[in-house]
């Protein structure tokens, strides 16, 4: 007769098999490596082309301006006067720089500035509003507001974006009424 052989339980066998095994510190393992970020090849090609064109002798600084040109004239302002303003041929006797101002501050400053120019009989002024590179949206917020504000002011006969040497699309020439 044979003796009974005692069989080990499943849990005892499992403990014996797992002896010396260290548990993992985390149970979260990535299933696959994340895909690599896309390479903007076309953007790199476009930027290289721009750099190449800028280094060539065949470019016009006016073409490098970004943003829209501002232009406004009240009815009755002669085309000749507006053309002269656009060419920067009026003597600029006053200037206001709005850089770093919030909209509320800028509106008050513009109003005071135009009032002072009118009372001082200043014919042409320049207002620098900037191109918006410092704003959180990277958009010219003050430029859009200034466009509306200037059209609402009685002192303003006409305004237009400045020449590139005077700030380009980041500034405007303002023609002010005579008292």
RODO-2510 file (C-alpha; in nm, 4 decimals, decimal comma):
residues 179
     n   res          X          Y          Z
     1     x     0,0000     0,0000     0,0000
     2     x     0,1176     0,3208    -0,0845
     3     x     0,1370     0,6190     0,1471
     4     x    -0,0693     0,9207     0,0901
     5     x     0,1128     1,2032    -0,0745
     6     x     0,0079     1,5353     0,0592
     7     x    -0,0595     1,7794    -0,2228
     8     x     0,0223     2,1431    -0,1710
     9     x    -0,2544     2,3995    -0,1988
    10     x    -0,2600     2,6525    -0,4832
    11     x    -0,1841     2,9417    -0,2532
    12     x     0,1194     2,7604    -0,1084
    13     x     0,2494     2,6874    -0,4569
    14     x     0,1991     3,0522    -0,5550
    15     x     0,3863     3,1797    -0,2479
    16     x     0,6706     2,9408    -0,3195
    17     x     0,6922     3,0584    -0,6847
    18     x     0,6908     3,4242    -0,5824
    19     x     0,9619     3,3936    -0,3203
    20     x     1,2282     3,6628    -0,3779
    21     x     1,0129     3,8689    -0,6163
    22     x     0,9940     4,2416    -0,5425
    23     x     0,6657     4,4252    -0,6068
    24     x     0,6558     4,7054    -0,8662
    25     x     0,6509     5,0608    -0,7343
    26     x     0,3733     5,1589    -0,9766
    27     x     0,1199     4,9648    -1,1707
    28     x     0,0873     5,2308    -1,4402
    29     x     0,3008     5,1424    -1,7364
    30     x     0,2725     5,3017    -2,0793
    31     x     0,1394     5,0621    -2,3341
    32     x     0,3481     5,2161    -2,6112
    33     x     0,5905     5,5025    -2,6449
    34     x     0,4172     5,8295    -2,7338
    35     x     0,4507     5,9213    -3,1000
    36     x     0,7140     6,1836    -3,1834
    37     x     0,5953     6,5410    -3,2291
    38     x     0,5369     6,6371    -3,5919
    39     x     0,8109     6,8319    -3,7642
    40     x     0,6752     7,1480    -3,9343
    41     x     0,8873     7,1029    -4,2461
    42     x     0,6919     7,3535    -4,4557
    43     x     0,7243     7,6243    -4,1897
    44     x     1,1001     7,5680    -4,1780
    45     x     1,1167     7,5906    -4,5578
    46     x     0,9111     7,9126    -4,5563
    47     x     1,1302     8,0693    -4,2872
    48     x     1,4456     7,9734    -4,4754
    49     x     1,3040     8,1347    -4,7896
    50     x     1,2222     8,4553    -4,5990
    51     x     1,5741     8,4688    -4,4540
    52     x     1,7222     8,4136    -4,7985
    53     x     1,5066     8,6901    -4,9473
    54     x     1,5963     8,9281    -4,6634
    55     x     1,9655     8,8744    -4,7273
    56     x     1,9240     8,9460    -5,0966
    57     x     1,9400     9,2983    -5,2356
    58     x     1,5917     9,2754    -5,3865
    59     x     1,3511     9,3611    -5,1055
    60     x     1,1540     9,6630    -5,0001
    61     x     1,1233     9,7419    -4,6298
    62     x     0,7624     9,8491    -4,6807
    63     x     0,6787     9,4921    -4,7853
    64     x     0,7974     9,3616    -4,4491
    65     x     0,5318     9,5579    -4,2565
    66     x     0,2647     9,3454    -4,0959
    67     x    -0,0892     9,4387    -4,0203
    68     x    -0,3315     9,6684    -4,1921
    69     x    -0,2711    10,0280    -4,2865
    70     x    -0,5020    10,2747    -4,1151
    71     x    -0,6506    10,5531    -4,3259
    72     x    -0,9336    10,7955    -4,2484
    73     x    -1,0339    11,1391    -4,3712
    74     x    -1,3405    11,3475    -4,2927
    75     x    -1,5518    11,4633    -4,5849
    76     x    -1,4050    11,7817    -4,7256
    77     x    -1,0400    11,6942    -4,6630
    78     x    -0,8641    11,7358    -4,9965
    79     x    -0,6943    11,4362    -5,1546
    80     x    -0,3768    11,6429    -5,1875
    81     x    -0,3712    11,7047    -4,8092
    82     x    -0,4286    11,3361    -4,7349
    83     x    -0,1522    11,2349    -4,9779
    84     x     0,0833    11,4787    -4,8072
    85     x    -0,0071    11,3299    -4,4678
    86     x     0,0550    10,9753    -4,5942
    87     x     0,3978    11,0742    -4,7264
    88     x     0,4869    11,2193    -4,3856
    89     x     0,5307    11,5699    -4,5247
    90     x     0,3649    11,7496    -4,2341
    91     x     0,5858    11,8622    -3,9497
    92     x     0,5120    11,6507    -3,6434
    93     x     0,4832    11,8863    -3,3468
    94     x     0,3607    11,6443    -3,0792
    95     x     0,3837    11,2751    -3,0045
    96     x     0,2063    11,0303    -2,7755
    97     x     0,3393    10,6808    -2,7038
    98     x     0,0788    10,4283    -2,5848
    99     x     0,3202    10,1372    -2,5294
   100     x     0,2473     9,9506    -2,2077
   101     x    -0,0902    10,1150    -2,1486
   102     x    -0,4128     9,9285    -2,0965
   103     x    -0,7154    10,0260    -2,3062
   104     x    -0,8758    10,2384    -2,0348
   105     x    -0,5573    10,4397    -1,9759
   106     x    -0,4885    10,4775    -2,3466
   107     x    -0,8353    10,6156    -2,4204
   108     x    -0,8001    10,8863    -2,1559
   109     x    -0,4478    10,9736    -2,2729
   110     x    -0,5554    10,9980    -2,6369
   111     x    -0,8476    11,2247    -2,5460
   112     x    -0,6283    11,4553    -2,3354
   113     x    -0,3531    11,4564    -2,5978
   114     x    -0,5882    11,5548    -2,8827
   115     x    -0,7529    11,8225    -2,6692
   116     x    -0,4116    11,9688    -2,5801
   117     x    -0,2969    11,9576    -2,9451
   118     x    -0,6128    12,1377    -3,0579
   119     x    -0,5797    12,4074    -2,7885
   120     x    -0,2086    12,4501    -2,8651
   121     x    -0,2872    12,4796    -3,2379
   122     x    -0,0716    12,1795    -3,3269
   123     x    -0,1552    12,0788    -3,6840
   124     x     0,0012    11,7314    -3,7033
   125     x     0,0867    11,4766    -3,4333
   126     x     0,2020    11,1181    -3,4188
   127     x     0,0511    10,8547    -3,1924
   128     x     0,2523    10,5362    -3,1429
   129     x     0,0194    10,2478    -3,0588
   130     x     0,2569     9,9573    -3,1244
   131     x     0,2107     9,6430    -3,3298
   132     x     0,0728     9,4261    -3,0533
   133     x     0,3724     9,1946    -3,0102
   134     x     0,3650     9,2564    -2,6331
   135     x    -0,0044     9,1782    -2,5868
   136     x    -0,1052     8,8374    -2,4586
   137     x    -0,2892     8,7658    -2,7846
   138     x    -0,0027     8,9019    -2,9983
   139     x    -0,2639     9,1199    -3,1698
   140     x    -0,2663     9,5009    -3,1999
   141     x    -0,5494     9,5735    -2,9546
   142     x    -0,4739     9,9451    -2,9122
   143     x    -0,4459     9,9917    -3,2882
   144     x    -0,8038     9,8752    -3,3423
   145     x    -0,9325    10,0865    -3,0551
   146     x    -0,7371    10,3941    -3,1664
   147     x    -0,8858    10,3641    -3,5150
   148     x    -1,2364    10,3989    -3,3657
   149     x    -1,1439    10,6653    -3,1091
   150     x    -0,9826    10,8951    -3,3639
   151     x    -1,2838    10,8743    -3,5955
   152     x    -1,5076    10,9829    -3,3062
   153     x    -1,3036    11,2921    -3,2149
   154     x    -1,4087    11,6262    -3,3664
   155     x    -1,0515    11,7591    -3,3483
   156     x    -0,9311    11,4960    -3,5965
   157     x    -0,9539    11,5799    -3,9669
   158     x    -0,7623    11,2764    -4,0930
   159     x    -0,5167    11,0067    -3,9874
   160     x    -0,3118    10,7363    -4,1524
   161     x    -0,0457    10,4797    -4,0706
   162     x     0,3008    10,6294    -4,0442
   163     x     0,5902    10,5703    -4,2817
   164     x     0,8197    10,2840    -4,1803
   165     x     1,0857    10,5270    -4,0489
   166     x     0,8256    10,6745    -3,8100
   167     x     0,6818    10,3480    -3,6805
   168     x     0,5028    10,2046    -3,9826
   169     x     0,1838    10,0199    -3,8969
   170     x     0,2655    10,0681    -3,5278
   171     x     0,1976    10,4437    -3,5401
   172     x    -0,0355    10,6976    -3,7008
   173     x    -0,0031    11,0533    -3,8231
   174     x    -0,2983    11,2626    -3,7064
   175     x    -0,4047    11,5820    -3,8822
   176     x    -0,5790    11,8115    -3,6332
   177     x    -0,8345    12,0873    -3,7008
   178     x    -0,7304    12,4462    -3,6713
   179     x    -0,8873    12,6353    -3,3845
***
